[in-house]
């Protein structure tokens, strides 16, 4: 009877060690997976921020006054009028 008790205790210990090992490996695997997902999201965030900066600079280039004046001159034949004498212009208005 004494041998049966020690055998059953051994199986309980082996079972407990196996259970804790499986739990540890599962938790470790999940934490690694979550860590990898966080890194991937940080990379994606950086890419989106870089794209935003690029688009803002492209927008600023597209709406720049020099570009608009060049398009008006080249496509529409318009010319920028310069005011030669600012005081004369102000007095006439």
C-alpha positions, 0 to 999 in steps of 0.5 A, spaced: 500 500 500 505 504 501 508 503 494 501 505 491 501 512 495 508 513 492 506 512 485 500 516 485 504 522 488 509 521 483 503 521 478 500 527 481 507 531 481 509 529 474 502 531 472 503 538 475 509 539 472 506 537 465 501 542 466 505 548 469 510 547 463 504 547 458 501 553 461 508 556 461 509 555 454 502 557 452 503 564 456 510 565 453 508 564 446 502 568 447 506 574 450 511 573 444 506 573 439 503 580 442 510 583 442 511 581 435 504 584 433 506 591 437 512 591 433 509 590 427 503 596 429 509 601 431 512 600 424 505 601 421 504 607 425 511 610 423 510 608 415 503 612 416 506 618 419 512 618 414 506 618 408 502 623 412 509 628 412 510 626 404 503 628 403 503 634 406 509 636 403 506 635 396 500 639 398 504 645 400 508 644 393 502 644 389 498 650 392 505 654 392 503 661 389 509 660 385 506 654 382 500 657 381 503 663 378 507 659 373 501 655 371 497 661 370 502 664 365 504 657 361 497 655 361 492 661 361 497 666 358 496 670 364 501 675 367 503 677 374 502 685 374 507 688 378 505 695 382 511 700 380 509 706 384 505 703 390 503 710 393 500 712 386 496 706 386 494 707 393 492 715 391 488 713 385 484 708 389 
